[in-house]
Each structure stands twice: as C-alpha cells, then as structure tokens.
Amino acid sequence: MVPIVELFIRWIHFIAAIVWFGGIFFSISIATPILRKHFQILEGVQHTTAIRNRLRHIIRFTIHILLITGAMNLFIVGLNTQMRFSQDYSYFVLFIAKLVFVGLMTLFHSLHIAVFNRRLESAVANPNSDASVVAKLQRKVDLFGIFTILAGLVVFACSLHLRQMLGVG
C-alpha cells in the first residue's frame, strides 16, 4: 500500500481516538467536578446531561471511524510484514488484549452514561428520592467514569507497545 495512504489512515485513527477519549476525559474529569462545585445536584446533573448530549453524536461517529480505521491498520500491518508472525504471536496477543480493553472501555462508558447516569437523573428529578440513593448512584457514575479512563490508558499503553514491536517508533 502507498505509504501516504497508510499514514493518512493511521492519522485518522489517531485523531478519532483523541477525540473519543478526550471527550470522555473532559466530561468525567473536568466538566462534572466543576458543575458539581458550582450548582445544586439537579442543575449539575442537567448541565452534565446537556454536555453529554452535545458530544454524543461526535462520540458515536468517532467510534465508527475507530472501528473502520482499526481494521484497516491491522490489514496494513499484515500487508507490510506479510504476516511473518508464524513463530511469534505476541503482536496478535497484545492486539487482542488491546481490543478487549477497547471493549471494556466501551462497556464502562455505556454503563457510566446509559445506565447509572440516567438512573441518577431520574432519582434527582424525583422529589421523593432519598439523598443516600442519589449519593450511591453518584458514586457509581464516578466509579464507572474512572474505570473508563483507566481502560483507555491501558489501550494507549498497548498501542505504544504495539508500535514498538513493529519498530515504528
């Protein structure tokens, strides 16, 4: 394959990963703590939901881009090395581990947003809900947010090690 095309595909994959992980990191690490500090719980959850709704379409688009360009990158690696990994499968084992952590990151993010954050929104909106229930749900939202970021860091570490195994840099 032409090197400029390979570079372009890898660049698109890298930019999409930055946008996806950056959006998650911004939402969990920056926006949510600031909103909690400056607003009551109901207003903070409403503002956080508004931010996430704005980012939702971008995140879904980048997930599709990551899947497509990730498959293309695997094809490029196989084409450039002519799959000379007959004796040493460590590249593919690490690649599978990276995919597992990408799946975990997606699962944790889905639980963080779609399950626990929605339950938190409904608990906060309900005037009869107990403060301990809201606090418990908020801890679960925070916990799965942290799990998402940790899985993303493992994906990043796997990516760096894969590059090193190929001698790319």
C-alpha positions, 0 to 999 in steps of 0.5 A: 500500500502507498505509504501516504495512504497508510499514514493518512489512515493511521492519522485518522485513527489517531485523531478519532481516538483523541477525540473519543477519549478526550471527550470522555476525559473532559466530561468525567474529569473536568466538566462534572467536578466543576458543575458539581462545585458550582450548582445544586445536584439537579442543575449539575446533573442537567448541565452534565446531561446537556454536555453529554448530549452535545458530544454524543453524536461526535462520540458515536461517529468517532467510534465508527471511524475507530472501528473502520480505521482499526481494521484497516491498520491491522490489514496494513500491518499484515500487508507490510510484514506479510504476516511473518508472525508464524513463530511469534504471536505476541503482536496478535496477543497484545492486539487482542488484549488491546481490543478487549480493553477497547471493549471494556472501555466501551462497556464502562462508558455505556454503563457510566452514561446509559445506565447509572447516569440516567438512573441518577437523573431520574432519582434527582428529578424525583422529589421523593428520592432519598439523598443516600440513593442519589449519593450511591448512584453518584458514586457509581457514575464516578466509579464507572467514569474512572474505570473508563479512563483507566481502560483507555490508558491501558489501550494507549499503553498497548498501542505504544507497545504495539508500535514498538514491536513493529519498530515504528517508533 
